[in-house]
Amino acid sequence: MGAVLRSRRRPLAIELDPEELAALEAPYTPRYDFQGVSDESEMQKIRDRIPGYATSA
């Protein structure tokens, strides 16, 4: 008969700010897909995450 392992795990509560949550929800492989994004502030957030992305003013 094998050994019986018992776990005494307790719930873990983690608080994340909106930026941390967005980073966790972002795809692992960067995908710069702008299709369907019409909110200029969301577009700016996407641009800010792309290394070397330049916009003309």
C-alpha positions in Angstrom: 0.0 0.0 0.0 1.3 3.5 -1.0 1.8 6.5 1.3 -1.2 8.8 1.8 -0.3 12.5 1.4 -2.5 15.0 3.1 -2.5 18.7 2.2 -3.2 21.5 4.6 -3.6 24.1 1.9 -5.2 27.4 2.8 -6.9 29.8 0.5 -4.6 32.5 -0.9 -6.0 36.0 -1.5 -4.1 38.2 -3.9 -5.0 41.8 -4.7 -3.9 43.2 -8.1 -4.1 46.7 -9.4 -5.7 47.2 -12.9 -2.2 47.3 -14.6 -1.1 44.0 -13.0 -4.4 42.4 -13.9 -4.0 43.5 -17.5 -0.5 42.2 -17.6 -1.7 38.8 -16.4 -4.6 38.7 -18.9 -2.4 39.7 -21.9 -1.5 37.0 -24.3 1.9 35.2 -23.7 2.9 35.7 -27.2 2.6 39.4 -28.2 -0.2 39.9 -30.6 -0.6 43.4 -31.9 -4.2 43.1 -33.2 -6.0 46.4 -33.6 -9.0 45.0 -35.3 -12.2 46.0 -33.5 -10.5 48.6 -31.2 -12.2 51.9 -31.7 -11.5 53.5 -28.3 -8.6 55.9 -28.7 -7.4 55.4 -25.1 -7.4 51.6 -25.6 -5.4 52.1 -28.8 -2.9 54.2 -26.9 -2.5 51.5 -24.3 -1.7 49.0 -27.0 0.8 51.4 -28.7 2.5 52.0 -25.4 3.1 48.2 -25.0 4.7 47.8 -28.4 8.4 48.3 -28.3 9.6 50.7 -30.9 6.0 51.7 -32.0 6.1 55.2 -33.2 3.2 57.5 -34.0 3.3 60.6 -36.0 1.8 63.6 -34.3 
